[in-house]
Amino acid sequence: METPGRIVATPDALDFTVENVEKALHQLYYDPNIENKNLAQKWLMQAQVSPQAWQFCWALLSPDKVPEIQYFGASALHTKISRYWSDIPTDQYESLKTQLFSQIACFSSGSKMVLTRLCVALASLALNTMPEAWPGAVAEMVRVFQEEGGGVDGRARCLALLELLTVLPEEFQTSRLPQYRKGQVRGALGREWGSVCPLLQQLLRRTDSPGAVKARVLRCLSSWVLLDVPLSESESLVHDCFSALPDPELFDTAVEAIVNAISQPDSQRYVNTLLKLVPQVLALQEQLREAVQNGDMETCHGICRIAVTLGENHSRTLLEQVDHWQSFLALVNMIMFCTGIPGHYPVNETTSSLTLTFWYTLQDEIMSFESDKQAVYLQVYRPVYFQLVDVLLHKAQFPSDQEYASWSSDEKEQFRIYRVDISDTLMYVYEMLGAELLSNLYDKLGRLLTNAEQPTSWQHTEALLYGFQSIAETIDVNYSDVIPGLIGLIPRISINNVQLADTVMFTIGALAEWLADHPVMLSSVLPLVLQALGNPDLSVSSVSTLKKICRECKYDLPPYATNIVAVSQEVLIKQIHKTSQCMWLMQALGFLLSALPVEDILRNLHSLITPYIQQLEKLADETPNPSNKLAIIHILGLLSNLFTTLDISKQDDESADGSAPPVKTAPPPPGPNPVVVVLQQVFALIQTVLSKWLNDSQVVEAVCAIFEKSVKTLLHDFAPMVSQLSEMLGQMYSTIPQASALDLTRQMVHIFASETDHFPPIKALFELVTSVTLSIFQQGRGSVCCSPSLCVVPFFPSSFSALTG
């Protein structure tokens, strides 16, 4: 110790006295220096676990100390009991218990945080001594605090007892008891419920019990039911919780107690009790409607939690009670009301999202019954699920433009996630409703778009399209007879809103596989996609949709290729899209060009990449700086993404297996692959770029990515480039070894090492890379390339054996 209130971290300073602890606490709470605070905290942690803690902790609880000091004393007691129980002699158990009872009684009218820590300490003592050393622990706690005496107010003693009983199960859940002891103590606690339940009932039912006492009773019940107290044994208390719901001060704690009680895994065994709970939940509907009318979101949320918990945890049990099917259907309809609660999530309501998992659960249970029972349940619940679809699509609707503009970015993001959850639910519901669901959506959309008398809100149209998109994204809709009609309706949609336009794009993208089987419909939707491509607000949806169409329908796109390439070039030159969307667009063009004759591919490639090559030549002449580095990486990224998907070798394969009509493409003529032609033309330029940027790992990685993606796509068609690329790779790695060069080397060796024609350059490259890598490790510089690729040999053992002959 130095000056008053200051701690120094030296071994001889570990004098854990009351005075030093108080100084350290003062330093922790009031010293403005963060280092001193950290020093004090470290010292106090040592003090708390020291043998001296048994002496100073009681002194720190003195009534004349401030609550922060008293709290540390109580925490030290809990730490010693819970973590160092074996250090306590058996003959001191009783005196320790007596002291804790005394301190809890003293603090029952004092600091709440200190009282709680003392209760936790006594709870830990009880858990370590029951059932052998302290049988009937809970009964004794109840008896001690019910006795008059000590000059302590009866209400304060009652609250202290309830706090002790509340923390006891909580301490059990987090205790470090060995597994065998956990089982023993859980059993002992279960037997103690007989002492707790009458007390809680008495306090909850007394008309003169203060609100604070009833709230603590409800908290205590919540804590105990988590110990798997049988629902039949807590039934009367759960009913009392329903009676407490009209009281605003007790509402939240009552909800928590009910939810905890009926969500315990074992509670499904008590069918009669569950059946009694259903009418009690249904009786809350009037309170729920009033809360909705008054905009009381907390009450809506709480009642919905109760209904959903009962339905979600016990759907099968309640479904099987065929004599009570009407009451369960009423519960389902109550949950439906919660799903469709008025307002926009998350701004005007936060309840509807709680119900979505219930609909999954109920459907799973219905579909799991044997076929004859399932048919009966489907007759009842298919109409319910059709209603659910209508409700969900209504909830998925955007608010007015003015209202949506007033939302915060966080609210908009929560709404987006909420719509994704709705989309997942619709996709799942399709498994029950099948093709009839698509017909239902199509009929509604058709009526909406063809009704000239009634003005149509874009929100309604968007929601119906969103429903189609949700299903078509993951379900095979190729057999559906409504999709041609849907494709025919899409051009009739008046698109004057970004959200609607986005959904139109995503819907078209979701139908890309269907369009591949019905290419005649491409002319209806492709102009919409190309038009949207020029709108930066539709960047993600338009580019991803074009990519899907180019991937799935490429053999039907040659008539549209000139227009697609021209529009894509225009938006790329105007820099309308962000980097990631530019890369997607290049991938789309790679798919598109793959289906064209070679001469058309070369012509389009020339017009497409010439501006970038010219820009790259200019950048290569400039002095390296952060700005032109980003531009270089961007151009190299565009090229590598284009070459990733440009693969003419699959034309014959896909025609032969029937996935595309053989008449659509002619076999590729002999000669270099178009990608190889382009790479050979720009190879010298890439070498120039490398010469200036060889020490920049990001630029080197971007260069290697062009060749690596080309090798992966072209495989043996890459052969004409093997010799010069092997030489360049060797020079790169010899000068400045980098992981990306090793990855590319691995690809080259894997594909070409066993080919006689390419054996010499691949072998020379392999030997050079191996030599340089071994040299790095021998010099102790293995951190130069922190990559698994350094371990070259294990990645291609068969190739290695060929190389080493």
Summary of the structure (lengths in Angstrom):
residues: 805
radius of gyration: 36.5
end to end distance: 73.9
largest distance: 104.8
contacts: 2572
relative contact order: 0.03
helix: 78%
strand: 0%
